[in-house]
């Protein structure tokens, strides 16, 4: 192996300087839980690795004007330990409980999980349902876009060479928010999900004012189920409407056959889980 | 091969030397520093047998590049106790039959230690959760969880 140059900048400014030379031959290193094995196996062959782990300005969780802001280098365990996220971003908090295992959660970061863009990325469905935005910065400036516009294909994102994902943000959940999350894997820890679903409903009395349904591992990217969301918006939800919703989502996803499950099983699970989670979030019988 | 000068501590002992940038901390510990108590299992972060404490936090050393450990403190199971002076967790692992082949044991002990250091009285569920990244193919986990809980209740009585 040729090997690679390694830099560990202490600030974003230094990081942009480090990647400026040949940004497309550079690999950014966040928690390393996917990138380090790929470097070792040689499936990734960058000429430069830039470790973002020393950049303190990317490590914060704060609330600002009704939004939760999370620096990209916050680890999954830091999210899990955050009372702010538990209280005001409970849907994301729920999902971090089943992320990897205790060891992986000490390294893996929210920015790395999103930038890695696995269809099964565990933070993606809850963040998509929360209507999260991501901020991409470069030496030229920054842009903020909805997470739903961030994934551009299987393991691909709109991040351009020279850009760094620096922040994830979403609106705090209110007392009218009802949510549920489920990750179904082969076992409860250290699993890559077979199907994961996040449901977030904003209620006004009995009526569903806003609905967000997001899924992982059933399409080339994590996705929102917009058609099903439209079906329940403005309505009073009962179990048959929830079931109808599940059916619509199952009919529109494009799952794969792989070592963990068949496409057919994933489709059936999609139907069952979407329906179940809508009911569960509203405390109604499924 | 590209290298960097790296300095860190392993069980209190200073290391200072040139390391290949593509070497994982696991390989560095085992092959360069002879710390073979750190076990090499899957090398993908799935099994936890290579667990070390990095600045006190349990991590898979196969998921860390050795150059990333610059300026940091690494603790392996060797620092927990010795044959003459076992750590209470080590004693409880022996007493409860929590060790069979022993390959997962160094990682299990370090994960359990980091839990008890933070939460001296964990529930059974919390112990299982904290050990979720450490696989054991022999014991079925029951004895391991029993040993950790016994150690916790011993120290709360003391």
Interface residues (C-beta under 8 A of the other chain):
Chain A: X1 X2 X3 X4 X5 X6 X8 X29 X31 X32 X33 X36 X37 X39 X40 X49 X51 X53 X100 X101 X102 X103 X104 X106 X107 X188 X189 X190
Chain B: X1 X2 X4 X20 X21 X22 X24 X43 X44 X45 X46 X48 X51 X57 X58 X59 X60 X62 X63 X64 X65 X67 X68 X70 X111 X129 X130 X131 X132 X133 X134 X135
